[in-house]
């Protein structure tokens, strides 16, 4: 296949270096930034000798019309030069697009392949409600102190948990509760859940849950073993005990009531993780069949570290041992996003095991602040001036703005109007359209603050106007 790669002047040297390795031709358009290339730049070019023309991934224009006009396939390549080799190596696996950059297309295809591979594995041991236990580890997400929520708050939380990737919704019951509240929340949740669990050691709360159709009871131990007489064959139960010999006996006892028994040897928080992981591994040897529940939330909740990497590695450990359920919650600010993180990690871990590879290059990833490839850069040229901040402040006669983050929106309040949006650009465009800013320094300030708010929103961090975002570890 004869390929022509189109680029701009700034990227010329890097693209030509790749051309020597991958044997393609290069056409350099007389523009600095490759993303500014349009179909008009290629209209007078003879492309008849080529099978494929790759234009920059962010280049805008009607490439389909130009392709029809030239009779040569013209498609978007990668956004970053560093991703171009990956695209070239996979040309036989993907149909490139006129609208979607090749690198994103390749990532989406890999993601679909990974999900399809994982979902194709059926090893159903039993069902909790509508959810099959087996195959990919299922996510059990606890709503802590569920009885303290109003009906609307509970429904909103359930919907958010499902959107995040939960498989089983678990209603956490506090130590002190009103039986009417337990009855109320179970009734409400039952109408919105495909698999519903109740988390309590209290017999009365378990009775109410079973009466109103819960699918699983968390947790039964030797301290409340009498609750097992409430169970029937349709209800799953989690047996909890640190001593694995005692746990096996408890599991066997509960199986006389229901075959849907799950063992939980208890995952301890730091610094007890290693020994508790060994308990899981040893229990799995003792009992190869009974599904296991892994309380990952015990770790993420009790360490002041970002949850993304923790959830990734804990899901992989769980997959190595052969654990079927991953239990978590989002009870605190620092654990926001844990359900989504564990859901992605569960696919990564299972796909890695099935492919017998490391959990990388799967199309799915949990990289947030770090990336796999370095972006292109170039040494500055021409007259270089060292930047210096101007401490002078002149108030914009058109007024001031207050900026904050609320739910999943950025709020930008002016004395005449309040603008709400998800991105810095759409809010700033609206400010300009409404003629609410008259000074360049004020517009620059708004751009900086709105972008900080957008980053904070995406990363789940706090945003306070005029304060720097923190990305490093705090001492």
N, C-alpha and C positions, 0 to 999 in steps of 0.2 A: 504494500500500500504506500502510495506516495503522498506525503503529508506536508502541508504548509502551515507554519505557525506564525500568526500575526501578532506584533507587539509594538510598544512605544519606545521612544529613545532612551528613557531611563532604565528600562529593563533589557536593552539590546544585548549587552555583554553577557548577562546571565543566561538569556535564552540561547544565544549563539554557542555558549559553552555546552549547554544541554544538547544542542543540535549535533555536535560532534559525537556525542555518546549514543544518541538515539536515531541518528540518520534521518533528520527531517530538514526541510528548507525553512528559511526565516525571511519574512518581509517586515521591515521596520517602517512604520507610518511616521510621518513628520508631526508627531505630537509627543509631548513629554510623558504624560500619564496614559497608560494603556487603556484604562477604563473609559477614556474619552473617545476612543475609536468608534466610528459609526459606519454603516454600510456605504456612505458616500465616499469614504476613504478607499474602498476596494472596487468601486464601480468601474473604473477605467483600467483595472488590473486584469491581465490575462491569466485565468485560473484553469484553463482547459487541460493542463498537464497533470492536474492533481486529483486524487481520489477524495481527499478530505482537507478542508481548511478550518483550522482551529483559531477562533478569535478569543480575546481575553474574556474571562468568565463574567466580569461586570460590565462588559461593553453593551450599550443600549442600542436598540434599533430593530427594524423588521428584517431579521436575518433570513426568514423563510422566503420572503419575496426576492431577496438577492440571490438566494440559492436557486429558486425557480428560474430567475433571469439568466444566471450563469450556467445552469445545468451541472453544478458541482455541489457536493454536500458541504455546507457551511454551518458549523455548530460552535456552541460556546465551549471553550476549554476550561481550565481551572482558574480560580480567583488568584491564588498565589502561585508563583513560579515553582516553589518547592513541591507543590502537589502535581505538577505536570508529569513527572516520570510515572507516578501511580496511574494517572489517566491513560498515558500511552501504553502501559503494560496491560491495561484492562479493556482496550478498545473492542476486543472480540466478545466481551461479556456485557457491554452496555450499549444502548441506543442513545447517542448523545442528543441534546436538546437545543432548540433555538432560544429557549427562555430560562432554563435552569442550568447554572454552572456545572460542568462535568464532575467536579470534586464533590459537590452536594448530591448530585445524582448517584454517584458511585457509593457515597455514604448511605443514601436512602435504600439502595438496592441491597447493600450488605446488611442493613438493619432488617429489611424484610426477609432476607434469607435466614438470618439468625433466628428471628421470631418464628418463622415457618418450621425450621429445624427443631426448635424446642417444643413447639406446640404439636408436632407430629409424633412426639414420644408419649404414648399412652401407657401408664402403669397405675391405673386407678385401684387403690386399696379399698376405699369406700368414699362416700360423699358426705360433706357437711353442707346441709341444705342443697343448693344447686352446684356446689363447688367440688370438683374431683380432687382428692388427696392422692398425690403421686405425680410423677413427672417433675415439672418445675416446682421449686419450693413455693408454697402459697404464703401470702402476706396476711397475718392476723393483726389488725390495727385497733388498738384500744382507745376508746373515748373515756378519758379519766373523769371520775366524778360525774357520770352521765346524769344522775338524778338532779344535779344542780342546774341543768340546762332547761330552758323553756322548750316547748315543742318545736318552734321555728328554729331555735339555735341548734337543737339536736338534728333536725333534718338537714340544715345547712352543713353541719359537721360531717354527717354521713355522706352527703353529696360530694363534699371536698375530698373525703377519704377515698371514695370510689374513683373520682377523677384523678387522684394521685396514684392509684394502682392497687388499692386494698382488695383482697379477695374475701376475707371474713371480717365483719365488723363486730368488735367486742365491746360490750357495755360494762365499764368499770363502775362497781357499786362501792361507795365509801363505807367506812366502818359503821358510821351512824347514818341511818336513812329512814325515810317515811315509806311505809309499804305502798301507799297510794302513788308515790313518785316512781317507785320501781314498776308498778303495774302500768303507769302512764307511759314511761319511756319505752318499755318493752312493746306495748301496743303500737306506739308511733313508729319505732324502729322496724317492727315486723313488716310493716307495709312498704318499707323502703330498702330492705336488705335481701339479698339472695342467699346469704349465709350469716346467721346471727348467733352471737355468743354472749354469755353473761359471766362476768368475772367477780366472784365473791365466794367466801367460805361459809356464808350465812345460809342456814337451811331454809329460812322463810323466803329469802330473796330467790333462792334456787327454785323453790316450789312455784313462786309467782312466774318466774321465767318459763318453766316447763308448762305451766297452765296456759300460757299465752303463746306457745309455739316456738321457743328458741331451738336452735339446732345444735348448740354445744354448751357445755358447762365447764368453766374454768374457775376454780381448780378444786379437785378432790384429793385429799391427803389422809394420812392416818388420824389427823386431828378432827376431821369431819366425815369419817368413813361412813357414818350412818346415813349420810345424804345419798349414798349409792342406791339405796332402796327406792329412791325417787326416779331412777333412770329407767328408760325403756330402749328398745332396740333401735329406734329412730334417732336417738340423741347421742352425739359424740361427747366424750368426757376426757379431760386432761388430768392425768395422774401425776402428782407432784411429790418428789422425795429425793433427797440428796444421796442416800445410801442406795446403790444400784441393786443390791440383793433384795432390799426391802421394796424398792420400786418395782422390781419384776414380780414380786408376790402381790403387790397392790394392783398392778396391771392385770395379772391373771385373775384376781378376785373380781375386778370390775368387768372383765370379759364374760363373766357369768350373767351379767345384766345386759351388756351391749358389746357387739364386736367393734364398735367405733371408739376404740380406746387409743389415746395419744400419751406418750410418756414424756415427762419433763424432769430431767435430772437437775435442773436449775443452773442457768449460766450466771456465774457470779460477776460482780463488777470488778474493775481494777482495784487492787492487785490480787485477784483470785481467779483471773480468767484462765490461766494455763491449766490449773488443777481441775477446774470445772469442765473445760474442753475435754480433758482426759476422761472425765466421768462419762461424757456423751460417747466418746469413742469406745470405751469399755462396755457401756450399756449396749451399743450397737452390736458388739461381738457377742454379748450375752443373749440378745434378742434381735435377730436380724430383720424381723418382720414388722413389729409395732412401729407406727409413725412416731417421729420425735419432734418436739417443739423446742425451738432455740430462742431464748429471750434476749434478743439483740438489744432491745431497749434498755436493759439493765446496764449495758456498756455505754451506749451513746448518751444516756441521761446522766451518768455518774463520772464523766470525764470532761474537762474543759478543753475540748479539741473539736475541730470541725467533723461533722458526722459523715461526710461523703466518703472519705477513705476508710473510715471505720466500718461503715455498712458494706463497702465493697469487699474488704478482706474477711469480714465475718460471714458474708454470704458464701464466699469461696471455701472457707473452713467448713461451713455447714454442708456444702455440696460434697466435699471430700469425705465427711463422716457418713453422709447419707441421711440428712435431716429433711423432713418434708414440710415443716411450717416454720416461718420466721415471724416472731412476735415483736411488735414495736409500738410506739406511741409518739405523739407530737405534743407532749404535755408542757414543754417549756419552749422558750423562744429559740434556744440554741439547737433544738431538735426539729425545727420546722423543715419540712422537706424530706424527713426520714422515710416516709412511706414510699414516695417516688424513687428515692435513692435505692431502697431495698428491692423494689420491683425491678428496676433496671439491672441491679446487681444479680438478682436471681436468674435473669435471662443470660447474663454474661457468664455466670458460674456454670449453669447447666450446658450452655453451648460449648464452653471450654472443655467440659468433661466429655461431651459427645464427640467433639472434634479431636480430642486428645492434644490440645494446644493450650498455651497460656491465654488468659482472658484479655486479649488485645486484638486489634484489627478486626473487630466483629461488627462494625457499624454502630454499635452501642458503646457508650463510654460514660464515665462519671468524672471526666476532667472539667473543672470549673475555672480555676485560676491559672492552671498550667495547660500547655498545649504539647502535641506530639512533634510538631515540626516548627522550625524557626521561620519567621517571615523574612522576606527579602528586605535589604536595607542598602544604602549607599553612602559613601563618604560625602560630607557637604563640600560644595565648591563655591567659587566666587568670593565676594567680600563677606566675611563672617563677622557678625556683631554679637557680643555676649549679651544675653537678655538681662534686663533689669526691671524689677517691679516699680511701678509708680504708686506711691502711697497717697497721692492726692485723691480726694473724694469730692465730686460735684454732683449734687442731687439732680436727677432728671426731672424737669418741670412737668412731665406727663405722669409722674407718680411712681410709687414704689410697689414692690411685689413681696408677698410672703409665700414661701414654697414649703410644702411638706408632702409626705407619702401617707396615703389613706387607703386601706385594703389593698387592691391591686392597681391603684391609680396614683398619678402625680397630681397634686393640687397646686395651682398657681393663682394666688388671690391678689387682685388689684382693687382699688377703691371703687371702680366702676363695674367690675365683672370678675367672676371666678372661673378659671379655665381648668378643665380636668382632662387628662389624657394618659396614655401609657408610655409615650416616648418624648424625649426632649425636643425633637424636630417638630412634631405636630403641635406642641404647645407654643414653641417659639414662632412657628409659621403663623399661628393664630394671633399671637401678640402683635406681630408685624402687620398682619392683615387688618387688625382692629386699630392700628396706629397708636399703640399704647407705649411706645418707646421712641425717644428722639435723639439719644446720645449713643455713639458707637461704644463707649466704654461700658455703658449700662447694658447694651445688647450683648457685648462680650461676657459681662458678668452673668447675665441670665443664662446664656449658653452653657457656661461652666457649671452653674448651680443645677440647672435642669438635667445636665448629663450626669452629674453626681447622683441626683435623685433617681434617675433611670437605672444606673448601675446598682444603687442600693436596693431598688425594687427587684431587680433580676436576681440579686444574690441573697435577698432576705436580710439585708443589713439595715441598721438604723440610719436614718438620714436626718441631720440637723443643719439647717441653713447656715452657711458661713463656717461650718466645721469640716475638717478634713475627714474623708473616709479612711478607716483603718484596715489595712490589708496584711499587716505583719503581726507576728506573735507578740503578745503583751508580756512584759517582764513582771 
